[in-house]
Amino acid sequence: MNNKTLIIIISVLVIVGGILLIGGSLGNKNKSATDKNTSTPNVSQPAAQNDPDAAKGKPIKEGTIEIINLTKDGFEPVSTTIKKNMVVIWINKSDKEAGVSSDSHAPLNLGRFPTGSSVQLVFDKAGTYKYVNEINPSQTGTITVE
């Protein structure tokens, strides 16, 4: 191989490497900008066996989530009706530790969670589910699954 051929090969490799390097970083910038503008919430949970996207950490489809806030006054909304396979997320905004549980429905024994955090559950069976804040039993709620 002569010097001229070697210089051409090295030049081509440098140019291709530069293109890949610049193209890769531009692709990442565009991806993060797209992720920030996503309109569907990115909620994932390991218990979402009935939603393959949620189990993989992908955004859950719009209309498949119900949010219940727990404030110092109780659950908001107090009762709600959802479709099967929806994810219900309880967000603790009470400024105290809370716990979502039910004596009659084992899946609703979600345990205690601090203020500012949340717990969630996929409801895959129709029925009426009553639950309580185990820290403050006067705070109750009901979910009806169709």
C-alpha positions as CSV (number, residue, x, y, z in Angstrom):
1,M,0.0,0.0,0.0
2,N,1.4,3.4,-0.9
3,N,1.2,6.5,1.2
4,K,-1.4,8.2,-1.0
5,T,-3.9,5.2,-0.5
6,L,-3.2,5.1,3.2
7,I,-4.0,8.9,3.6
8,I,-7.2,8.5,1.6
9,I,-8.4,5.6,3.8
10,I,-7.5,7.5,7.0
11,S,-9.3,10.6,5.7
12,V,-12.5,8.6,4.9
13,L,-12.5,7.0,8.3
14,V,-12.1,10.4,10.1
15,I,-15.0,11.8,8.0
16,V,-17.3,8.8,8.6
17,G,-16.4,8.9,12.3
18,G,-17.2,12.6,12.5
19,I,-20.5,12.1,10.8
20,L,-21.5,9.3,13.1
21,L,-20.4,11.3,16.1
22,I,-22.3,14.4,15.1
23,G,-25.3,12.5,13.9
24,G,-25.6,10.5,17.1
25,S,-25.5,13.5,19.3
26,L,-28.1,15.3,17.2
27,G,-30.3,12.2,17.3
28,N,-30.1,12.2,21.1
29,K,-31.0,16.0,21.3
30,N,-34.1,15.4,19.1
31,K,-35.2,12.4,21.2
32,S,-35.0,14.3,24.5
33,A,-36.9,17.3,23.1
34,T,-39.6,14.9,21.8
35,D,-39.7,13.2,25.2
36,K,-40.3,16.5,27.0
37,N,-43.2,17.4,24.7
38,T,-45.0,14.1,25.3
39,S,-48.7,14.7,26.1
40,T,-49.3,11.3,27.7
41,P,-48.0,10.8,31.3
42,N,-45.1,8.4,31.7
43,V,-46.4,6.2,34.4
44,S,-45.0,2.8,34.8
45,Q,-45.4,0.2,37.4
46,P,-44.4,-3.4,37.9
47,A,-47.9,-4.5,38.8
48,A,-49.4,-3.5,35.5
49,Q,-49.4,-7.0,34.1
50,N,-52.4,-6.2,31.9
51,D,-50.8,-3.3,30.2
52,P,-47.7,-4.5,28.4
53,D,-46.6,-0.9,27.8
54,A,-46.7,-0.1,31.5
55,A,-44.8,-3.2,32.4
56,K,-42.0,-2.2,30.0
57,G,-41.8,1.4,31.4
58,K,-43.5,2.9,28.4
59,P,-46.1,5.7,28.6
60,I,-49.5,4.3,29.5
61,K,-52.2,5.2,26.9
62,E,-54.3,8.2,27.6
63,G,-57.6,7.3,29.3
64,T,-56.2,4.4,31.2
65,I,-55.3,6.3,34.3
66,E,-57.4,7.5,37.2
67,I,-55.8,9.9,39.8
68,I,-57.0,10.0,43.4
69,N,-55.5,12.6,45.6
70,L,-55.3,12.1,49.3
71,T,-55.4,15.5,51.1
72,K,-55.7,16.4,54.8
73,D,-59.5,16.2,54.3
74,G,-59.6,12.8,52.6
75,F,-59.7,11.2,49.2
76,E,-60.6,13.3,46.2
77,P,-62.6,12.0,44.5
78,V,-64.3,10.0,47.3
79,S,-65.8,7.6,44.7
80,T,-65.0,6.9,41.1
81,T,-66.0,4.5,38.3
82,I,-63.4,3.1,36.0
83,K,-63.1,0.5,33.2
84,K,-61.3,-2.8,33.7
85,N,-57.5,-2.7,33.3
86,M,-57.2,1.0,34.3
87,V,-54.4,2.1,36.5
88,V,-55.4,4.0,39.6
89,I,-52.8,6.2,41.2
90,W,-53.2,7.5,44.8
91,I,-51.1,10.6,45.4
92,N,-50.4,11.6,49.0
93,K,-50.8,15.3,49.4
94,S,-51.8,15.2,53.0
95,D,-48.5,16.4,54.5
96,K,-48.5,13.1,56.6
97,E,-47.8,9.5,55.9
98,A,-50.8,7.6,54.5
99,G,-51.8,4.1,53.7
100,V,-54.3,2.6,51.3
101,S,-55.9,-0.6,52.4
102,S,-59.0,-2.7,52.5
103,D,-60.0,-5.6,54.7
104,S,-62.2,-7.2,52.0
105,H,-60.0,-6.8,48.9
106,A,-56.4,-8.0,49.2
107,P,-55.1,-6.1,46.1
108,L,-56.0,-2.8,47.9
109,N,-53.5,-3.4,50.7
110,L,-50.9,-1.1,49.2
111,G,-49.2,-0.2,52.4
112,R,-48.0,3.1,53.8
113,F,-46.4,5.8,51.7
114,P,-45.0,9.3,52.6
115,T,-46.4,12.6,51.6
116,G,-45.4,13.6,48.1
117,S,-45.3,10.0,46.9
118,S,-47.8,7.7,45.3
119,V,-49.0,4.1,45.0
120,Q,-50.8,2.5,42.1
121,L,-52.8,-0.5,41.1
122,V,-54.3,-2.0,38.0
123,F,-57.9,-3.1,38.4
124,D,-58.4,-6.1,36.2
125,K,-61.7,-7.4,37.7
126,A,-65.1,-5.8,37.7
127,G,-66.6,-5.0,41.2
128,T,-66.8,-2.4,43.9
129,Y,-63.7,-1.8,46.0
130,K,-63.9,0.1,49.2
131,Y,-60.7,1.3,50.8
132,V,-59.5,3.4,53.8
133,N,-56.5,5.5,54.8
134,E,-55.1,3.1,57.4
135,I,-53.5,6.1,59.2
136,N,-56.8,8.0,59.4
137,P,-59.7,5.4,59.2
138,S,-62.3,8.2,58.8
139,Q,-60.9,8.8,55.3
140,T,-62.5,6.3,52.9
141,G,-63.1,5.9,49.2
142,T,-64.8,3.6,46.7
143,I,-63.8,2.5,43.2
144,T,-66.4,0.8,40.9
145,V,-64.8,-1.2,38.1
146,E,-67.0,-1.9,35.1
